[in-house]
Amino acid sequence: LGDHVGGFVPFAFDFELQATGWVEVIVLVDNRVDYAKNPLHLEYFDWYHHGGISRSVAVHHLGDSWIDDVKITTLALDPPAIEVQLVLQADIDTTETVTVYVDEQEVMSEEVDVSESVTLRFDATLDGAEIWSPEHPHLHHLRVTFGEDDLIEHFGIRTVDVSGKDILLNDTPLRLLGFNRHELHVDYGHSFPDTMLMTDIQLLKEMNCNFVRGSHYPQDPRFLDLCDEYGLLVWSEGIGWQHTVEHLNDPHFVEAQKAHLTEMVQAGYNHPCIFVWGIINESESHKPECRDGYQTLLGTLRELDASRPVTYATCHPYEDLNYDLVDIISINRYPGWYEGELDGIPAVLDKLSAHLEEEGFGDKPLIISEIGAGAIPGFRDRHHRRWTEEYQRELYDVVIKHLFGTRDRACGLALWLFADLRTSEFLPKPLGRPRGFNNKGCLDEYRRPKLSFDLVKEKFGKLNK
């Protein structure tokens, strides 16, 4: 039927039944690292690549005409109004009635002539509808019927904008407080059961988080459903980690990234929790040879969805050449861990802000997209040395106080990392990953809290008041 390159995004193939009875569909999953076939997954990435089918599989039995896609965009808040874009398809020329309901109230019905594929757009004003926000995550349901087919999608009415240094949700400035989250577990790999997804949501909410960065690939649609329901904002990021000039100038790599980003946006478009799209993490954005690649990938996101801002996380904050291409500047930095001591953290954070002002980018929102320290689970020491749980707790304390204490130095903070995770066996510096894990989690790999858990809960709780 076909093949698909890259994990973490949905894909589909069509096939016709030639006869009634049982049909066997054979799926071959190839988890070998082979750049020529699949340039998206590379051995040196700082997480373990589990093979197999990691997310759900479904078979849809379609008639001669069907609903292929629906996109729901908020147009206005007062009164609430949405745009609905429908993609309708048919195997034969047909005229069918398409009807759209919101919360079981009919908002549109008309006959449509379909030959192969038709895109239909219309606006609807929804008097009395509730607005979605992290504090009040109200969801509405849209149901479409077309011939014998139907489709149901939940959505939230909310807007996202950027104004100066602020990210605005529903015209109100956001303060983003949360974690980077890898969808990895020692027992389940990438294939989380529903109860484990719910556990992560509960732990994030207990720490008073309102924000999750999906690191470094799109998160499970079931997790996004829960974020919609429980009011957690999500940075959805395409797969990637520390790509080079060679990657970003390779048409094979760039085209694979574009296809991956297209599938990510198509799958996530209707989730109100997703407020920003991101591309390749910590790549060589400080080298002029990479600019065309960044322009292409960020431009792809803008073409796919003009309703959300775009960003990428840089680890070259003083040499980065592409700040002008993004709506939100996102910086990964590890003062107190890879550079300097705890008492030097405030100066590093202030230097970042000053640099952006000097370079003319001080009027853009800033997210500290990674910052943290490793802590071996259970390793405690009254001297609070590196790798102890006490050291991690103190680092978090210094960071949160300085970013949001005397004045706001950023509009968002994504601590690295939500939970410990198994990492690649091919890292060039394996001694920097004790236990074979990235140990910077606020929880261990089984979701058991470290000492920093209660510190984050307290600090984020006060900031959210």
C-alpha positions, -999 to 999 in steps of 0.1 A, spaced: 0 0 0 29 24 7 54 33 33 60 61 59 91 77 72 94 90 108 77 83 141 54 102 164 29 114 137 -2 97 123 -4 86 87 -30 66 66 -33 45 35 -64 37 14 -72 2 1 -102 -14 -15 -117 -47 -5 -119 -70 -35 -142 -95 -17 -160 -100 15 -145 -119 44 -113 -115 65 -85 -93 52 -50 -95 66 -30 -62 67 7 -68 72 28 -40 87 66 -41 86 83 -18 111 120 -11 104 138 5 134 172 4 119 190 37 118 194 44 81 199 80 71 192 73 34 158 58 42 149 79 73 169 110 80 147 120 110 159 95 136 197 96 143 217 75 167 233 104 187 199 119 199 198 122 236 169 98 241 164 61 235 146 51 203 121 24 210 109 4 179 76 -10 170 41 5 166 40 30 194 6 45 191 -29 34 181 -40 18 149 -75 20 134 -93 8 103 -121 30 89 -147 15 66 -156 43 41 -185 45 17 -184 63 -17 -181 97 -1 -165 107 32 -152 135 54 -114 136 50 -105 164 74 -118 193 95 -100 224 108 -115 247 133 -101 282 138 -112 308 163 -121 341 145 -134 362 175 -140 360 212 -168 385 216 -191 372 203 -174 338 199 -170 329 163 -152 301 144 -142 292 109 -147 256 98 -128 242 69 -140 208 56 -123 185 31 -148 162 15 -140 134 -8 -158 109 -31 -150 81 -54 -178 90 -77 -195 123 -87 -222 129 -61 -243 155 -45 -246 150 -8 -259 171 21 -233 183 46 -245 194 80 -225 208 109 -236 208 145 -218 225 175 -229 211 208 -258 194 189 -271 227 175 -271 230 137 -249 258 124 -247 249 87 -264 226 62 -262 226 24 -259 204 -6 -224 200 -20 -214 186 -54 -183 164 -49 -160 151 -76 -129 136 -60 -121 164 -34 -138 196 -23 -127 221 4 -156 240 21 -152 269 44 -178 288 65 -180 310 96 -203 305 126 -211 328 154 -216 308 186 -236 330 210 -232 319 246 -202 296 239 -176 294 266 -139 305 261 -111 281 266 -82 289 289 -59 270 314 -80 283 343 -113 274 326 -107 247 298 -141 247 283 -145 224 253 -171 223 226 -180 195 202 -184 198 165 -202 171 146 -202 169 107 -224 145 87 -219 140 50 -238 112 33 -234 81 54 -202 94 70 -198 115 102 -169 131 121 -168 144 157 -141 168 170 -138 187 202 -123 222 201 -118 252 223 -125 288 215 -93 308 221 -69 331 204 -31 332 205 -11 364 196 22 380 202 25 416 213 59 430 221 74 409 249 41 392 257 24 360 244 -13 367 245 -40 341 251 -74 356 246 -58 390 246 -43 384 281 -5 381 287 6 346 296 32 335 322 42 300 312 54 278 340 62 242 333 85 214 321 100 198 290 84 163 287 97 133 269 71 106 262 94 78 275 89 53 303 112 24 312 82 0 312 63 12 282 88 29 259 68 54 238 36 34 242 19 49 273 -12 33 287 -41 57 294 -34 55 331 2 66 327 -8 96 306 -33 106 332 -6 102 359 17 127 341 -12 152 338 -19 149 375 17 153 385 21 184 363 -11 199 377 0 191 412 32 211 406 9 241 395 22 239 359 3 255 330 28 246 303 45 216 287 71 216 260 69 184 239 105 173 237 117 167 210 89 153 189 50 155 188 32 141 218 6 114 218 -28 127 206 -43 112 238 -20 133 259 -30 164 239 -67 155 245 -59 155 283 -41 188 280 -72 202 263 -94 189 290 -72 199 320 -59 232 307 -22 226 300 -7 247 272 16 228 249 45 237 227 44 211 199 78 205 183 89 186 153 115 158 158 151 169 159 182 174 181 214 192 173 213 191 135 242 204 115 250 225 84 251 193 65 216 183 75 200 217 69 216 218 34 205 183 25 173 184 4 166 148 15 166 159 52 146 192 46 119 174 26 115 148 53 112 175 79 86 193 59 65 162 55 69 155 92 58 190 102 28 188 79 16 157 96 23 172 130 2 203 122 -26 183 106 -29 161 137 -27 189 162 -45 218 146 -78 215 165 -62 211 199 -67 244 218 -39 234 242 -13 238 214 -3 275 214 30 274 195 47 253 168 85 245 170 112 230 148 145 212 153 160 217 188 195 231 194 207 230 158 233 251 142 212 283 140 244 303 146 258 294 112 248 314 81 247 282 59 217 270 80 195 301 74 178 288 43 169 256 61 154 275 90 135 298 67 121 268 48 109 249 79 95 279 98 79 290 66 63 256 62 47 260 97 34 295 89 18 282 56 1 253 74 -12 274 103 -13 312 104 -32 312 137 -2 302 160 33 317 165 64 297 156 97 292 174 128 270 179 150 264 209 186 277 205 217 268 225 237 295 207 221 326 222 249 351 215 257 339 180 222 330 167 214 344 133 177 336 130 159 354 158 142 376 132 125 345 117 105 336 148 77 351 168 90 339 202 127 336 211 135 304 230 168 298 247 184 266 262 210 274 288 225 255 318 242 279 342 251 262 374 254 229 357 275 230 325 288 265 332 297 282 365 281 278 399 247 285 414 256 320 424 264 328 388 229 320 375 214 355 379 242 371 359 239 346 331 201 352 328 206 389 329 232 387 302 208 369 279 182 396 283 207 423 278 220 407 247 186 405 231 180 442 239 214 451 223 207 431 192 173 447 187 152 417 197 142 429 231 107 435 219 100 397 214 87 373 239 114 352 256 110 316 269 138 299 288 131 267 271 156 245 289 175 249 322 182 225 350 206 201 367 211 164 371 200 146 402 206 109 408 174 95 424 179 90 461 214 106 461 213 131 490 242 148 507 244 174 534 271 193 513 246 195 484 271 185 458 264 182 421 242 152 412 224 154 446 187 160 448 195 190 471 216 206 444 189 203 418 164 218 442 186 248 449 192 254 413 155 254 405 150 278 434 176 303 421 162 302 386 126 307 395 133 335 420 155 354 395 133 350 365 100 360 382 110 375 415 120 411 414 109 416 378 98 394 349 128 385 328 109 360 306 73 352 298 79 315 301 100 288 318 103 251 308 125 234 333 146 205 320 132 178 328 99 164 339 110 128 344 143 109 340 146 90 307 168 63 292 191 78 266 210 67 236 239 42 238 257 62 211 263 95 230 299 107 226 301 113 263 285 84 281 301 92 314 279 124 314 248 102 317 251 80 349 229 49 348 225 54 311 198 80 318 193 117 314 189 123 352 177 159 351 141 149 358 121 164 387 108 129 390 126 96 384 118 73 355 90 57 375 75 91 383 87 91 419 93 127 430 127 141 439 132 169 464 127 196 438 91 184 432 78 202 463 99 233 456 84 237 421 49 231 435 54 259 460 71 284 437 47 279 408 17 280 431 27 314 444 34 327 409 0 315 396 -19 335 423 
